[in-house]
């Protein structure tokens, strides 16, 4: 980044966009031809998330040339488990926009603003959580969790999930000012105003960035992609499964870690053009 001009802001989802679990790697080549992997997260003493070595180098370049903002639905605790191969970013967005981290610490002014908005515009977390628990069947419900006292999610046995259950839940939540997203084995219920895009706009305001780039794979990333000047989504994930796109969003054919590499290359190319 140069001092003479505002930075290009890059707000990117992490899981299944830039970092990948073993199950999500999507390695389709013979084992002997697979890319070398770098573990970027350990959970319960076991490796959990990876990037390719190529992606690590690309991320280093991107972080040096832009204002790179990791943007995730993860809680702060879950985010801090990730050790990206770059210096700690100045800003990070956690809990789907509920927490804006500045040098690793949640900004209290942003917390206060989010809390007021949710109180004014949505049904309470306790009401939504109670409905989730009542509506779920113990036959396929594995866990029920609350994240950061902001939203709730279920961990389910997806193969046993009844057809139409998520759609019905979404219709109920819509009337309460909430949205529902199915990602892997997790069903998220999130207040509509709790968005990654709102937090991205706040970072842009603080940094003076006038150009924003974004990437993501899930329905919870759609608002982020729509809010950015340019966006990218991989060939896998919830958005790909539903065929979602938008005029400023590039649909990549790559899947798995190959998509992660291509997203990083796309960010670098776009930032270089915009900074000329």
Protein Blocks (a to p, Z undefined) as FASTA:
>chain_A
ZZkbccddddddfehplgccfklnopabdfklpccdddfbdeehiafbdcdfklmmmmmm
mmmmmccddddfbdfklmmmpccfbdcdfbdceehhpacceehiacfklmmmmmmmmmmm
mccfklmmmmmmmmpcfklmmbdcdehhlaccddddfklpcghklmmmmmmmmmnopacd
dehjaccdddfklcfklmmmmmmmmnopabdcdddfbfklmmmmmmpmbdcddfedjklm
nopacfklccdfbgcjllmmmmmmmmmmmmmmmmZZ
